[in-house]
């Protein structure tokens, strides 16, 4: 089994790439979606987050509002981001390990996450594919897809600083053209992977 991490800036197209990967028969683990369980009411992370940032991060149903939490964390800078990561990541790593065990019979598993490379998540990946897109295109996607522009732009700014120094990327997937072009690029990489690791040209 090979594990391939899918990284890239926010709104670069990671999820779109992973949709194509999934449509071609591969298992995909989305770390962001997986982390939603960690924030559930009553969990240890839930209690620690409220202790750290207060009850105003809760919504009307007493659940953690990721938007409100983002306003506390991403706007105030790297120290607050680090605090949140120290709370969430240990639980997320355990959940990732459980998923990898569950899918151990798969030929390849893809793990989507923006911060795989500069974290302990990287040790679970044999290869890293990075989705790249121009900052102009990324900003356009942010404004088209969400009303929460301020928080997303702050996250983008934080990620740009981190990605400037990243190493260890095995493949780049460009996403500055059409959806079809992106799909074709992904399919070519999947075919290359099949031939390289599984002696399979289908």
C-alpha positions as CSV (number, residue, x, y, z in Angstrom):
1,X,0.0,0.0,0.0
2,X,1.2,3.5,-0.9
3,X,-0.1,6.6,0.9
4,X,0.0,9.9,-1.1
5,X,-0.6,13.2,0.5
6,X,-2.5,15.9,-1.4
7,X,-1.4,19.4,-0.3
8,X,-1.9,22.9,-1.5
9,X,-3.0,26.4,-0.5
10,X,-6.6,27.0,0.5
11,X,-8.9,27.1,-2.7
12,X,-6.0,25.8,-4.8
13,X,-8.2,22.9,-5.9
14,X,-7.2,20.0,-3.5
15,X,-10.8,18.8,-3.1
16,X,-11.4,18.9,-6.8
17,X,-8.3,16.9,-7.4
18,X,-9.4,14.4,-4.8
19,X,-12.9,14.1,-6.4
20,X,-11.2,12.9,-9.6
21,X,-9.0,10.5,-7.6
22,X,-12.0,9.1,-5.9
23,X,-13.9,8.8,-9.2
24,X,-11.0,6.7,-10.5
25,X,-11.5,4.1,-7.7
26,X,-9.1,5.2,-5.0
27,X,-9.8,5.9,-1.3
28,X,-9.4,9.5,-0.2
29,X,-9.2,10.7,3.4
30,X,-10.0,14.4,3.9
31,X,-8.3,15.5,7.1
32,X,-10.5,18.6,7.4
33,X,-13.7,16.6,7.2
34,X,-12.3,14.0,9.5
35,X,-11.5,16.7,12.1
36,X,-15.2,17.7,12.4
37,X,-15.8,14.9,14.8
38,X,-13.1,16.3,17.1
39,X,-15.1,19.5,17.7
40,X,-18.2,17.7,18.7
41,X,-19.9,18.8,22.0
42,X,-18.5,17.0,25.1
43,X,-15.2,15.9,23.5
44,X,-12.0,16.7,25.2
45,X,-11.0,19.0,22.4
46,X,-14.3,20.8,22.6
47,X,-13.7,21.5,26.3
48,X,-10.1,22.6,25.7
49,X,-11.2,25.0,22.9
50,X,-13.8,26.6,25.0
51,X,-11.3,26.9,27.9
52,X,-8.8,28.6,25.6
53,X,-11.0,30.9,23.5
54,X,-14.2,31.2,25.5
55,X,-17.9,30.4,25.0
56,X,-18.3,33.0,22.2
57,X,-17.0,30.4,19.8
58,X,-20.2,28.4,20.3
59,X,-23.3,28.7,18.1
60,X,-26.9,28.7,19.2
61,X,-26.9,24.9,19.5
62,X,-23.8,25.1,21.8
63,X,-21.7,23.6,19.1
64,X,-18.3,25.0,18.1
65,X,-18.7,27.4,15.2
66,X,-15.7,26.9,13.0
67,X,-16.3,30.4,11.6
68,X,-16.2,32.0,15.0
69,X,-13.2,30.0,16.0
70,X,-11.4,31.0,12.8
71,X,-12.0,34.6,13.7
72,X,-10.2,34.0,17.0
73,X,-7.4,31.9,15.6
74,X,-6.4,33.0,12.1
75,X,-6.8,36.7,12.5
76,X,-4.6,36.8,15.6
77,X,-1.7,35.0,14.1
78,X,0.6,32.0,14.3
79,X,0.6,31.6,18.1
80,X,-3.2,31.1,18.2
81,X,-3.0,28.7,15.2
82,X,-0.3,26.7,17.0
83,X,-2.5,26.4,20.1
84,X,-5.4,25.0,18.0
85,X,-3.2,22.6,16.2
86,X,-1.8,21.2,19.6
87,X,-5.4,20.6,20.7
88,X,-6.7,19.0,17.5
89,X,-3.8,17.3,15.8
90,X,-3.2,14.5,18.3
91,X,-6.8,13.4,18.0
92,X,-6.7,13.7,14.2
93,X,-3.5,11.6,14.0
94,X,-5.3,8.8,15.9
95,X,-8.2,9.0,13.6
96,X,-6.0,8.9,10.5
97,X,-4.2,5.9,11.8
98,X,-7.6,4.1,12.3
99,X,-8.5,5.0,8.7
100,X,-5.2,3.7,7.3
101,X,-5.7,0.4,9.2
102,X,-9.3,0.1,7.9
103,X,-8.1,0.6,4.3
104,X,-4.9,-1.4,4.6
105,X,-5.9,-3.7,1.7
106,X,-6.1,-0.8,-0.8
107,X,-3.3,-0.4,-3.3
108,X,-3.2,3.3,-2.7
109,X,-4.7,5.8,-0.3
110,X,-4.8,9.5,-0.7
111,X,-4.8,11.9,2.2
112,X,-5.9,15.5,1.7
113,X,-4.7,18.2,4.0
114,X,-3.2,21.7,3.7
115,X,-0.6,21.2,6.4
116,X,0.6,17.7,5.9
117,X,4.1,18.6,5.0
118,X,5.0,20.8,8.1
119,X,3.4,18.4,10.6
120,X,3.6,14.8,11.9
121,X,1.1,13.8,9.2
122,X,3.9,13.7,6.7
123,X,5.4,10.6,8.2
124,X,2.3,8.6,7.1
125,X,2.8,9.6,3.4
126,X,5.1,7.9,1.0
127,X,4.6,10.6,-1.7
128,X,3.4,14.2,-1.7
129,X,1.4,15.8,-4.6
130,X,1.0,19.6,-4.4
131,X,-1.9,21.4,-6.2
132,X,-0.7,24.8,-7.4
133,X,-2.7,27.7,-8.6
134,X,-2.0,31.4,-9.1
135,X,-2.8,33.7,-6.1
136,X,-5.2,35.6,-8.4
137,X,-7.2,32.5,-9.2
138,X,-7.2,31.4,-5.6
139,X,-8.6,34.8,-4.5
140,X,-11.3,34.7,-7.2
141,X,-12.4,31.2,-6.0
142,X,-12.5,32.5,-2.4
143,X,-14.8,35.4,-3.3
144,X,-17.0,33.2,-5.5
145,X,-17.4,30.3,-3.1
146,X,-17.8,32.0,0.4
147,X,-19.0,35.0,2.1
148,X,-16.4,34.5,4.9
149,X,-13.8,36.4,2.8
150,X,-11.8,37.9,5.7
151,X,-11.1,34.7,7.5
152,X,-10.3,32.8,4.3
153,X,-7.9,35.5,3.1
154,X,-6.2,35.5,6.5
155,X,-5.8,31.7,6.3
156,X,-4.4,32.1,2.7
157,X,-1.9,34.7,4.0
158,X,-0.7,32.3,6.8
159,X,-0.4,29.4,4.4
160,X,1.6,31.4,1.8
161,X,4.2,32.2,4.4
162,X,4.4,28.5,5.3
163,X,4.5,27.2,1.7
164,X,7.4,29.4,0.8
165,X,9.7,27.1,2.7
166,X,8.2,23.7,2.0
167,X,10.3,20.9,0.5
168,X,9.7,17.2,-0.1
169,X,7.1,17.6,-2.9
170,X,7.2,14.8,-5.4
171,X,4.6,16.0,-8.0
172,X,3.0,19.3,-8.8
173,X,-0.6,19.5,-10.2
174,X,-1.3,22.8,-11.9
175,X,-4.9,24.2,-11.6
176,X,-4.9,27.4,-13.6
177,X,-7.0,26.3,-16.6
178,X,-10.3,24.3,-17.0
179,X,-11.7,21.5,-14.9
180,X,-11.2,19.1,-17.8
181,X,-7.5,20.1,-18.0
182,X,-7.2,19.5,-14.3
183,X,-8.9,16.1,-14.5
184,X,-6.6,15.1,-17.3
185,X,-3.5,16.1,-15.3
186,X,-4.7,14.0,-12.4
187,X,-5.5,11.0,-14.5
188,X,-2.0,11.1,-16.0
189,X,-0.5,11.1,-12.6
190,X,-2.7,8.2,-11.5
191,X,-1.7,6.2,-14.6
192,X,2.0,7.0,-13.8
193,X,1.5,5.8,-10.2
194,X,-0.2,2.6,-11.3
195,X,2.6,1.8,-13.7
196,X,5.3,2.7,-11.2
197,X,3.9,0.8,-8.1
198,X,1.5,-1.8,-9.4
199,X,2.8,-2.7,-12.8
200,X,-0.7,-1.8,-14.1
201,X,-1.4,0.2,-17.2
202,X,-5.2,0.3,-17.1
